[in-house]
Amino acid sequence: MRDFTADALNTGWCGDITDIAVGPTWLCLATLIDIRSRKVVGWSIADHMRTSLVTDAIEMAVAARGGRVHGVVFHTDRVAQYSAAAFVEVRRLHGIRRSMGRVGSSYDNALAESFFQCPKRELLHGRRWTSKAHCRLELFRWLSYDNPRRRHSALGYRTPAEFGQQLITTRTLSLVA
């Protein structure tokens, strides 16, 4: 199993893709999670599984972190999108290092897999989506809720936003002292 610990923000991310049935078609959701704060720092929703699904999520995460991501280790599984040339190029452009799990082992990306259980249980399970626009809106609302309001036991029952802010404040105070 992978070591999903990080000493600071922007030192380790994990990512994954899940699909959501919408009538006879699908939407795909790619997420990037900061391992230290459990915050979703990047995501993308599309009606395809092209590499741009994951590169868009990375670009969102890089922007959310102010471009300061050089050296981040990005854990993923081995789906084709994370091995594609366009993904490798975006990763290298930002100085992001790759860590890929073994084929067929969900334990190698357990944090990302675990994250997807919440929206599947709370939002998607038992619902029959007929509109991609409505499904996208509800996913956006759910993702917007998770960071500032959902408490995590791994964070001492604080939200990812609270925990991340506390890390920044503590680091700032230690630099001043």
LINMO-V823817 format. One record per residue. SS is DSSP state (H for helix, E for strand, C for the rest). PHI is phi as a letter, one per 20 degrees, with the letter a starting at -180 (* if undefined). PSI is psi as a letter, one per 30 degrees, with the letter a starting at -180 (999 if undefined). Layout:
# LINMO-V823817
SS:PHI:PSI
SS:PHI:PSI
This chain:
# LINMO-V823817
C:*:k
C:f:l
C:e:j
C:e:h
C:d:l
C:b:k
C:e:f
C:b:l
C:f:l
C:l:h
C:d:f
E:b:k
E:c:l
E:c:l
E:b:l
E:a:l
E:c:k
E:c:l
E:d:l
E:c:k
E:f:k
E:c:j
C:l:b
C:e:g
E:d:a
E:c:l
E:d:l
E:c:k
E:c:k
E:d:k
E:c:l
E:c:k
E:d:k
E:f:k
C:f:e
C:f:e
C:e:f
C:m:g
C:e:k
E:f:j
E:e:f
E:b:k
E:b:l
E:b:k
E:c:k
E:b:l
C:e:g
C:b:l
C:d:g
C:f:l
C:g:f
H:g:f
H:g:e
H:e:e
H:f:e
H:f:e
H:f:e
H:f:e
H:f:e
H:f:e
H:f:e
H:f:e
H:f:e
H:f:f
C:e:g
C:m:g
C:m:f
C:e:i
C:c:g
C:g:k
C:n:f
C:g:k
E:e:k
E:d:j
E:e:k
E:b:l
C:e:a
C:d:g
C:f:l
H:g:e
H:f:e
H:e:f
C:d:f
C:f:k
H:g:e
H:f:e
H:f:e
H:g:e
H:f:e
H:f:e
H:f:e
H:f:e
H:g:e
C:e:g
C:m:g
C:e:k
E:e:k
E:e:k
E:c:j
E:d:k
C:f:l
C:f:l
C:f:k
C:m:g
C:d:j
H:f:f
H:f:f
H:f:f
H:c:h
H:f:e
H:f:e
H:f:e
H:f:e
H:f:e
H:g:e
H:f:f
H:f:e
H:f:e
H:f:e
H:f:e
H:f:e
H:e:f
H:d:e
H:e:e
C:f:k
C:n:f
C:e:k
C:d:j
E:e:k
C:d:f
C:c:k
H:f:e
H:f:e
H:f:e
H:f:e
H:g:e
H:f:e
H:f:e
H:f:e
H:g:e
H:f:e
H:f:e
H:f:e
H:f:f
H:f:e
H:g:e
H:f:e
H:e:f
H:c:f
C:e:k
E:e:k
E:d:k
H:f:e
H:f:f
H:d:g
C:m:h
C:m:h
E:d:l
E:f:l
H:g:e
H:f:e
H:f:e
H:f:e
H:f:e
H:f:e
H:f:e
H:f:e
H:f:e
H:f:e
H:f:e
H:f:e
H:f:e
H:f:e
H:f:e
H:f:e
H:f:e
C:f:999
